[in-house]
Amino acid sequence: MAIGRFYGGIAALVWSPESDHYLLLRRSADKDYAAGVWECVTGRVDQGEGFEDALRREVREELGVEVQIELILGTTHFYRGAPYSENELIGVVCLCSLEDPDAVRTSPEHSEHRWLSAGEAFDLLDAGDPSTQWMRRVLQRAEALKAITPPELRSLFRQQGVELG
């Protein structure tokens, strides 16, 4: 395949350390891609913007709140539709927390939101479509990394962010 162009993206899995619940968002029925699917905050990186700035902007746009980055969960590569370069996206997925989970206000991009335990989230995410299966993998990774990550590493990400410059 020839070298081409692709979009950069972010995903922010929002987690409440106090309740150990995750925030899942249902995409609005009028979305052109994955309508009605449960997800975390996702979005594209704008030209001239880094992953961390994009993550914070997308969370503000979709939830109306500021987040703290806890961990990098991993990277992602997918096609938003058919496998053409205009649909290709690479991204970074982060676990994030909020000062006040009750402050969340979803945008018109989502029809509802729920705070769920990992078990409840896995029960909800039972569809076989690629977007739902991706969200299950994100939650599985978050659960695994939370269990083995020293508090000092999460503190470092909260203080310094994730970008190296």
N, C-alpha and C positions, 0 to 999 in steps of 0.2 A: 504494500500500500504506500502511496506517495505521501510525503510530508505535507500536511495541510493545516487547517485551522480547526479549533474546537473551543468550546466554552469552558470556563472555569466555574466551579460551583462550590457551594458550602452546604453543610447540613448541621443543625444544632439540635441534639437530643437534650431536651430540658429535663432536669432531674431535681427533685426536692430531697436534699440530704436528711432533713428532719423527718419526713414521712417515708422516705425511700420509695417514692412514686415517680413515675415518668409522665410527661405531658404528651399525649397523642392528639393529633389534629385530624379532622376529617375534611378532605378536599371538597370544595363546593361542587355541586352537581353540574354547574355550568363550565367547569374547567375543561380545557381542550385536551389535557393529558391526565390519565388516572383519576378521573372524576369519581368522587365518593370513597376513595381509598384513604385509609388511615396512614398518617405519616408524622414526621417531626418537621421542624422548620427547615425549609430548603430554599435555595435561590441561587441565582447566578452572580458571579463576580463581575462588576462593571469595569470598563476600561479605566486604567489608572488606579484601581483599588486592589488592596491585598486581601488575602483570605480572611484575616481577622476583622478588618474593617467591614467587609461584605457580610460576615456572620453577624456582627453587631447591628448593622443596618437592617438586614433581613429580619432579625428578631424584633427590632423596634417596629418595623413595618407590619409584621404579622401578629405580634403579641402586645405591642405597646409598652414593652419593658426593657430594662437593661439586664444583661447577663454577665456572669463570671464564667470564664472558660476553666473547666476542671481538668480535662484530659483530651488529647487527640485520640480518637477511637480508631481511625484508619483513613484510607483513601477509597475513592470510588471511581469507576469508569463505566459509563453506560450510554445508550442511545435513547433519547427522548422521542421514541417512535421508531421509524425505519432506520436501518444502519447507514445513514448518510452523514457526511461531515457536518452539515448544518444542524444535525441533531446530536452530535457527539459532545459529551461532557465529561470532564475529569474534575474531581473535587476532593475536599477534605471534610471529614466528619468529626465533630467534637461533642463531648459531653459537657453540658453547661448547667449552671445553677442560677437561681434567682434570689434576691433579697426577700421578696414577698410573693409566694405562689398565688395568692388571691388577687394580685394586681393584673393578672393576664386578661387581656381583652383581644379576642380574635378579630382579624380583619375579614373582609368579604371573601378572601381567598379560601376560607374554611367555614363550614357550616356548623361545626361544634368542636368542643375540646373536652378531654377527660384526663384526670389525674389517676393513674392506675399503677398497681404493683406490677412487678415483672410478670408474675403468674397471670394476673388479670389481662395484661397486655398481650401475652402469648395466646390466651384464650380468644381474645378479640381478633387477633391477626391470624385467622384460620384459612383465609382465601389463598388460592394457589397462584395468583397473578404475580408477575415479577416485582412490582412495587411493594406488595405486601411481604413477599419473601425477603426482599432487601431490608425492609424495616425489621423483620424478625432477626436477621443477621446483625443489624446495628444494635438491637437490644441484647442479643447474646454476647456481643463483644463488650458492651457496657457492663454487663453483669460480671463477666470474667475479669475485666481490667479493674473494676472497683474492688474486687476481692483481693487483688495482688498488688495494688498500687500503694506505695507508702504515702502517708499524709503530706510529707515534705514535697513530693513531686506535684501533687495537686496544688499545694501552696505556691510553688514556683510558677506554675501556669497561671494561677490567679494574679500573682504579682507582676509577672513579666510578659504574659501573653504567650502566643505560640510562634509568632513570626521572628525570624532571626535577622531580618533587615533586608 
